[in-house]
């Protein structure tokens, strides 16, 4: 039977890794468990009813400058 490590022991072991070793460990972890450590993308909130789309507002916006 394999010895069981505590979370603290695992974290202590990870803390001793170099950045390259940690990167390799992360890749192996993702492959072994079929997961990704990428941060989730932010989900945009739905527009209010009747709100004009932002792209339309940007296209129709007039910029005026003043001459000195």
PDB file as gemmi writes it, atoms N, CA and C in Angstrom:
CRYST1    1.000    1.000    1.000  90.00  90.00  90.00 P 1                      
ATOM      1  N   UNK A   1       0.836  -1.182   0.000  1.00  0.00           N  
ATOM      2  CA  UNK A   1       0.000   0.000   0.000  1.00  0.00           C  
ATOM      3  C   UNK A   1       0.878   1.241   0.000  1.00  0.00           C  
ATOM      4  N   UNK A   2       0.557   2.193  -0.848  1.00  0.00           N  
ATOM      5  CA  UNK A   2       1.323   3.423  -0.963  1.00  0.00           C  
ATOM      6  C   UNK A   2       1.059   4.337   0.223  1.00  0.00           C  
ATOM      7  N   UNK A   3       2.086   5.078   0.604  1.00  0.00           N  
ATOM      8  CA  UNK A   3       1.931   6.044   1.692  1.00  0.00           C  
ATOM      9  C   UNK A   3       1.088   7.214   1.202  1.00  0.00           C  
ATOM     10  N   UNK A   4       0.282   7.757   2.080  1.00  0.00           N  
ATOM     11  CA  UNK A   4      -0.566   8.895   1.740  1.00  0.00           C  
ATOM     12  C   UNK A   4       0.101  10.163   2.236  1.00  0.00           C  
ATOM     13  N   UNK A   5       0.221  11.138   1.341  1.00  0.00           N  
ATOM     14  CA  UNK A   5       0.789  12.428   1.702  1.00  0.00           C  
ATOM     15  C   UNK A   5      -0.319  13.371   2.140  1.00  0.00           C  
ATOM     16  N   UNK A   6       0.007  14.238   3.075  1.00  0.00           N  
ATOM     17  CA  UNK A   6      -0.953  15.257   3.479  1.00  0.00           C  
ATOM     18  C   UNK A   6      -0.881  16.405   2.466  1.00  0.00           C  
ATOM     19  N   UNK A   7      -1.892  17.237   2.462  1.00  0.00           N  
ATOM     20  CA  UNK A   7      -1.886  18.413   1.589  1.00  0.00           C  
ATOM     21  C   UNK A   7      -0.674  19.290   1.885  1.00  0.00           C  
ATOM     22  N   UNK A   8      -0.341  19.426   3.140  1.00  0.00           N  
ATOM     23  CA  UNK A   8       0.794  20.253   3.534  1.00  0.00           C  
ATOM     24  C   UNK A   8       2.105  19.685   2.968  1.00  0.00           C  
ATOM     25  N   UNK A   9       2.258  18.366   2.997  1.00  0.00           N  
ATOM     26  CA  UNK A   9       3.456  17.745   2.444  1.00  0.00           C  
ATOM     27  C   UNK A   9       3.538  17.961   0.923  1.00  0.00           C  
ATOM     28  N   UNK A  10       2.405  17.863   0.266  1.00  0.00           N  
ATOM     29  CA  UNK A  10       2.364  18.091  -1.186  1.00  0.00           C  
ATOM     30  C   UNK A  10       2.753  19.530  -1.496  1.00  0.00           C  
ATOM     31  N   UNK A  11       2.172  20.488  -0.773  1.00  0.00           N  
ATOM     32  CA  UNK A  11       2.481  21.901  -0.992  1.00  0.00           C  
ATOM     33  C   UNK A  11       3.944  22.209  -0.685  1.00  0.00           C  
ATOM     34  N   UNK A  12       4.491  21.592   0.355  1.00  0.00           N  
ATOM     35  CA  UNK A  12       5.904  21.785   0.673  1.00  0.00           C  
ATOM     36  C   UNK A  12       6.780  21.260  -0.460  1.00  0.00           C  
ATOM     37  N   UNK A  13       6.426  20.128  -1.032  1.00  0.00           N  
ATOM     38  CA  UNK A  13       7.172  19.577  -2.158  1.00  0.00           C  
ATOM     39  C   UNK A  13       7.099  20.479  -3.376  1.00  0.00           C  
ATOM     40  N   UNK A  14       5.921  21.012  -3.661  1.00  0.00           N  
ATOM     41  CA  UNK A  14       5.740  21.924  -4.795  1.00  0.00           C  
ATOM     42  C   UNK A  14       6.550  23.198  -4.576  1.00  0.00           C  
ATOM     43  N   UNK A  15       6.606  23.683  -3.349  1.00  0.00           N  
ATOM     44  CA  UNK A  15       7.336  24.918  -3.039  1.00  0.00           C  
ATOM     45  C   UNK A  15       8.826  24.780  -3.342  1.00  0.00           C  
ATOM     46  N   UNK A  16       9.342  23.564  -3.348  1.00  0.00           N  
ATOM     47  CA  UNK A  16      10.767  23.338  -3.613  1.00  0.00           C  
ATOM     48  C   UNK A  16      11.080  23.231  -5.104  1.00  0.00           C  
ATOM     49  N   UNK A  17      10.070  23.179  -5.959  1.00  0.00           N  
ATOM     50  CA  UNK A  17      10.288  23.036  -7.397  1.00  0.00           C  
ATOM     51  C   UNK A  17      10.725  24.349  -8.025  1.00  0.00           C  
ATOM     52  N   UNK A  18      11.497  24.231  -9.101  1.00  0.00           N  
ATOM     53  CA  UNK A  18      11.836  25.418  -9.888  1.00  0.00           C  
ATOM     54  C   UNK A  18      10.613  25.767 -10.736  1.00  0.00           C  
ATOM     55  N   UNK A  19      10.636  26.927 -11.361  1.00  0.00           N  
ATOM     56  CA  UNK A  19       9.518  27.351 -12.204  1.00  0.00           C  
ATOM     57  C   UNK A  19       9.345  26.368 -13.364  1.00  0.00           C  
ATOM     58  N   UNK A  20      10.447  25.929 -13.948  1.00  0.00           N  
ATOM     59  CA  UNK A  20      10.367  24.985 -15.073  1.00  0.00           C  
ATOM     60  C   UNK A  20       9.787  23.646 -14.607  1.00  0.00           C  
ATOM     61  N   UNK A  21      10.235  23.153 -13.461  1.00  0.00           N  
ATOM     62  CA  UNK A  21       9.700  21.899 -12.926  1.00  0.00           C  
ATOM     63  C   UNK A  21       8.213  22.029 -12.621  1.00  0.00           C  
ATOM     64  N   UNK A  22       7.812  23.166 -12.092  1.00  0.00           N  
ATOM     65  CA  UNK A  22       6.403  23.400 -11.782  1.00  0.00           C  
ATOM     66  C   UNK A  22       5.570  23.437 -13.060  1.00  0.00           C  
ATOM     67  N   UNK A  23       6.096  24.072 -14.097  1.00  0.00           N  
ATOM     68  CA  UNK A  23       5.405  24.121 -15.381  1.00  0.00           C  
ATOM     69  C   UNK A  23       5.211  22.720 -15.947  1.00  0.00           C  
ATOM     70  N   UNK A  24       6.259  21.895 -15.879  1.00  0.00           N  
ATOM     71  CA  UNK A  24       6.166  20.513 -16.365  1.00  0.00           C  
ATOM     72  C   UNK A  24       5.162  19.709 -15.539  1.00  0.00           C  
ATOM     73  N   UNK A  25       5.180  19.910 -14.231  1.00  0.00           N  
ATOM     74  CA  UNK A  25       4.230  19.212 -13.355  1.00  0.00           C  
ATOM     75  C   UNK A  25       2.801  19.594 -13.710  1.00  0.00           C  
ATOM     76  N   UNK A  26       2.580  20.873 -13.955  1.00  0.00           N  
ATOM     77  CA  UNK A  26       1.247  21.355 -14.306  1.00  0.00           C  
ATOM     78  C   UNK A  26       0.761  20.716 -15.602  1.00  0.00           C  
ATOM     79  N   UNK A  27       1.642  20.649 -16.608  1.00  0.00           N  
ATOM     80  CA  UNK A  27       1.275  20.027 -17.883  1.00  0.00           C  
ATOM     81  C   UNK A  27       0.920  18.556 -17.689  1.00  0.00           C  
ATOM     82  N   UNK A  28       1.723  17.839 -16.912  1.00  0.00           N  
ATOM     83  CA  UNK A  28       1.454  16.420 -16.648  1.00  0.00           C  
ATOM     84  C   UNK A  28       0.143  16.244 -15.877  1.00  0.00           C  
ATOM     85  N   UNK A  29      -0.107  17.138 -14.932  1.00  0.00           N  
ATOM     86  CA  UNK A  29      -1.346  17.092 -14.149  1.00  0.00           C  
ATOM     87  C   UNK A  29      -2.555  17.266 -15.066  1.00  0.00           C  
ATOM     88  N   UNK A  30      -2.475  18.254 -15.968  1.00  0.00           N  
ATOM     89  CA  UNK A  30      -3.577  18.519 -16.901  1.00  0.00           C  
ATOM     90  C   UNK A  30      -3.822  17.314 -17.801  1.00  0.00           C  
ATOM     91  N   UNK A  31      -2.744  16.701 -18.303  1.00  0.00           N  
ATOM     92  CA  UNK A  31      -2.886  15.538 -19.177  1.00  0.00           C  
ATOM     93  C   UNK A  31      -3.452  14.339 -18.432  1.00  0.00           C  
ATOM     94  N   UNK A  32      -2.940  14.079 -17.254  1.00  0.00           N  
ATOM     95  CA  UNK A  32      -3.374  12.904 -16.484  1.00  0.00           C  
ATOM     96  C   UNK A  32      -4.847  12.985 -16.087  1.00  0.00           C  
ATOM     97  N   UNK A  33      -5.292  14.166 -15.683  1.00  0.00           N  
ATOM     98  CA  UNK A  33      -6.650  14.295 -15.166  1.00  0.00           C  
ATOM     99  C   UNK A  33      -7.622  14.938 -16.153  1.00  0.00           C  
ATOM    100  N   UNK A  34      -7.142  15.305 -17.340  1.00  0.00           N  
ATOM    101  CA  UNK A  34      -8.020  15.876 -18.360  1.00  0.00           C  
ATOM    102  C   UNK A  34      -8.633  17.199 -17.958  1.00  0.00           C  
ATOM    103  N   UNK A  35      -7.842  18.007 -17.273  1.00  0.00           N  
ATOM    104  CA  UNK A  35      -8.329  19.320 -16.829  1.00  0.00           C  
ATOM    105  C   UNK A  35      -7.375  20.389 -17.323  1.00  0.00           C  
ATOM    106  N   UNK A  36      -7.756  21.643 -17.140  1.00  0.00           N  
ATOM    107  CA  UNK A  36      -6.876  22.753 -17.473  1.00  0.00           C  
ATOM    108  C   UNK A  36      -6.848  23.724 -16.309  1.00  0.00           C  
ATOM    109  N   UNK A  37      -5.707  24.357 -16.130  1.00  0.00           N  
ATOM    110  CA  UNK A  37      -5.561  25.319 -15.040  1.00  0.00           C  
ATOM    111  C   UNK A  37      -5.759  26.744 -15.517  1.00  0.00           C  
ATOM    112  N   UNK A  38      -6.227  26.909 -16.735  1.00  0.00           N  
ATOM    113  CA  UNK A  38      -6.459  28.251 -17.273  1.00  0.00           C  
ATOM    114  C   UNK A  38      -7.571  28.937 -16.491  1.00  0.00           C  
ATOM    115  N   UNK A  39      -7.411  30.231 -16.310  1.00  0.00           N  
ATOM    116  CA  UNK A  39      -8.441  31.005 -15.618  1.00  0.00           C  
ATOM    117  C   UNK A  39      -9.694  31.063 -16.485  1.00  0.00           C  
ATOM    118  N   UNK A  40     -10.866  30.937 -15.874  1.00  0.00           N  
ATOM    119  CA  UNK A  40     -12.092  31.013 -16.662  1.00  0.00           C  
ATOM    120  C   UNK A  40     -12.286  32.403 -17.257  1.00  0.00           C  
ATOM    121  N   UNK A  41     -12.838  32.438 -18.431  1.00  0.00           N  
ATOM    122  CA  UNK A  41     -13.109  33.718 -19.095  1.00  0.00           C  
ATOM    123  C   UNK A  41     -14.296  34.395 -18.415  1.00  0.00           C  
ATOM    124  N   UNK A  42     -14.227  35.692 -18.343  1.00  0.00           N  
ATOM    125  CA  UNK A  42     -15.334  36.449 -17.760  1.00  0.00           C  
ATOM    126  C   UNK A  42     -16.532  36.396 -18.696  1.00  0.00           C  
ATOM    127  N   UNK A  43     -17.691  36.250 -18.119  1.00  0.00           N  
ATOM    128  CA  UNK A  43     -18.927  36.203 -18.896  1.00  0.00           C  
ATOM    129  C   UNK A  43     -19.552  37.588 -18.874  1.00  0.00           C  
ATOM    130  N   UNK A  44     -19.842  38.111 -20.032  1.00  0.00           N  
ATOM    131  CA  UNK A  44     -20.450  39.439 -20.120  1.00  0.00           C  
ATOM    132  C   UNK A  44     -21.906  39.379 -19.682  1.00  0.00           C  
ATOM    133  N   UNK A  45     -22.336  40.393 -18.989  1.00  0.00           N  
ATOM    134  CA  UNK A  45     -23.737  40.473 -18.569  1.00  0.00           C  
ATOM    135  C   UNK A  45     -24.596  40.821 -19.780  1.00  0.00           C  
ATOM    136  N   UNK A  46     -25.809  40.292 -19.835  1.00  0.00           N  
ATOM    137  CA  UNK A  46     -26.687  40.618 -20.969  1.00  0.00           C  
ATOM    138  C   UNK A  46     -27.059  42.105 -20.966  1.00  0.00           C  
ATOM    139  N   UNK A  47     -27.244  42.642 -22.143  1.00  0.00           N  
ATOM    140  CA  UNK A  47     -27.614  44.059 -22.269  1.00  0.00           C  
ATOM    141  C   UNK A  47     -29.042  44.273 -21.792  1.00  0.00           C  
ATOM    142  N   UNK A  48     -29.310  45.454 -21.311  1.00  0.00           N  
ATOM    143  CA  UNK A  48     -30.665  45.796 -20.882  1.00  0.00           C  
ATOM    144  C   UNK A  48     -31.580  45.831 -22.098  1.00  0.00           C  
ATOM    145  N   UNK A  49     -32.827  45.535 -21.879  1.00  0.00           N  
ATOM    146  CA  UNK A  49     -33.799  45.526 -22.978  1.00  0.00           C  
ATOM    147  C   UNK A  49     -33.829  46.888 -23.659  1.00  0.00           C  
ATOM    148  N   UNK A  50     -33.732  46.892 -24.976  1.00  0.00           N  
ATOM    149  CA  UNK A  50     -33.784  48.120 -25.745  1.00  0.00           C  
ATOM    150  C   UNK A  50     -32.480  48.895 -25.786  1.00  0.00           C  
ATOM    151  N   UNK A  51     -31.438  48.348 -25.169  1.00  0.00           N  
ATOM    152  CA  UNK A  51     -30.157  49.048 -25.173  1.00  0.00           C  
ATOM    153  C   UNK A  51     -29.502  48.930 -26.546  1.00  0.00           C  
ATOM    154  N   UNK A  52     -28.892  50.005 -26.977  1.00  0.00           N  
ATOM    155  CA  UNK A  52     -28.221  50.028 -28.270  1.00  0.00           C  
ATOM    156  C   UNK A  52     -26.899  49.272 -28.137  1.00  0.00           C  
ATOM    157  N   UNK A  53     -26.577  48.383 -29.075  1.00  0.00           N  
ATOM    158  CA  UNK A  53     -25.310  47.644 -28.993  1.00  0.00           C  
ATOM    159  C   UNK A  53     -24.120  48.592 -28.993  1.00  0.00           C  
ATOM    160  N   UNK A  54     -23.081  48.224 -28.254  1.00  0.00           N  
ATOM    161  CA  UNK A  54     -21.898  49.065 -28.132  1.00  0.00           C  
ATOM    162  C   UNK A  54     -21.257  49.326 -29.487  1.00  0.00           C  
ATOM    163  N   UNK A  55     -21.190  48.313 -30.345  1.00  0.00           N  
ATOM    164  CA  UNK A  55     -20.547  48.511 -31.650  1.00  0.00           C  
ATOM    165  C   UNK A  55     -21.276  49.581 -32.459  1.00  0.00           C  
ATOM    166  N   UNK A  56     -22.581  49.638 -32.380  1.00  0.00           N  
ATOM    167  CA  UNK A  56     -23.333  50.665 -33.110  1.00  0.00           C  
ATOM    168  C   UNK A  56     -23.029  52.041 -32.533  1.00  0.00           C  
ATOM    169  N   UNK A  57     -22.965  52.133 -31.220  1.00  0.00           N  
ATOM    170  CA  UNK A  57     -22.673  53.420 -30.595  1.00  0.00           C  
ATOM    171  C   UNK A  57     -21.287  53.905 -30.994  1.00  0.00           C  
ATOM    172  N   UNK A  58     -20.327  52.998 -31.071  1.00  0.00           N  
ATOM    173  CA  UNK A  58     -18.972  53.393 -31.435  1.00  0.00           C  
ATOM    174  C   UNK A  58     -18.886  53.816 -32.895  1.00  0.00           C  
ATOM    175  N   UNK A  59     -19.622  53.145 -33.768  1.00  0.00           N  
ATOM    176  CA  UNK A  59     -19.575  53.488 -35.191  1.00  0.00           C  
ATOM    177  C   UNK A  59     -20.246  54.818 -35.473  1.00  0.00           C  
ATOM    178  N   UNK A  60     -21.293  55.150 -34.743  1.00  0.00           N  
ATOM    179  CA  UNK A  60     -22.058  56.357 -35.037  1.00  0.00           C  
ATOM    180  C   UNK A  60     -21.621  57.559 -34.210  1.00  0.00           C  
ATOM    181  N   UNK A  61     -20.699  57.368 -33.309  1.00  0.00           N  
ATOM    182  CA  UNK A  61     -20.240  58.458 -32.446  1.00  0.00           C  
ATOM    183  C   UNK A  61     -19.423  59.450 -33.258  1.00  0.00           C  
ATOM    184  N   UNK A  62     -19.726  60.704 -33.135  1.00  0.00           N  
ATOM    185  CA  UNK A  62     -19.025  61.765 -33.845  1.00  0.00           C  
ATOM    186  C   UNK A  62     -18.023  62.417 -32.902  1.00  0.00           C  
ATOM    187  N   UNK A  63     -16.827  62.564 -33.375  1.00  0.00           N  
ATOM    188  CA  UNK A  63     -15.809  63.221 -32.582  1.00  0.00           C  
ATOM    189  C   UNK A  63     -15.532  64.581 -33.196  1.00  0.00           C  
ATOM    190  N   UNK A  64     -15.649  65.612 -32.400  1.00  0.00           N  
ATOM    191  CA  UNK A  64     -15.402  66.950 -32.904  1.00  0.00           C  
ATOM    192  C   UNK A  64     -14.160  67.515 -32.235  1.00  0.00           C  
ATOM    193  N   UNK A  65     -13.407  68.263 -32.970  1.00  0.00           N  
ATOM    194  CA  UNK A  65     -12.228  68.909 -32.407  1.00  0.00           C  
ATOM    195  C   UNK A  65     -12.353  70.403 -32.609  1.00  0.00           C  
ATOM    196  N   UNK A  66     -11.694  71.147 -31.788  1.00  0.00           N  
ATOM    197  CA  UNK A  66     -11.714  72.602 -31.928  1.00  0.00           C  
ATOM    198  C   UNK A  66     -10.358  73.070 -32.407  1.00  0.00           C  
ATOM    199  N   UNK A  67     -10.339  74.052 -33.271  1.00  0.00           N  
ATOM    200  CA  UNK A  67      -9.088  74.627 -33.757  1.00  0.00           C  
ATOM    201  C   UNK A  67      -8.748  75.843 -32.946  1.00  0.00           C  
ATOM    202  N   UNK A  68      -7.469  76.025 -32.736  1.00  0.00           N  
ATOM    203  CA  UNK A  68      -7.025  77.189 -31.946  1.00  0.00           C  
ATOM    204  C   UNK A  68      -6.797  78.375 -32.841  1.00  0.00           C  
TER     205      UNK A  68                                                      
END                                                                             
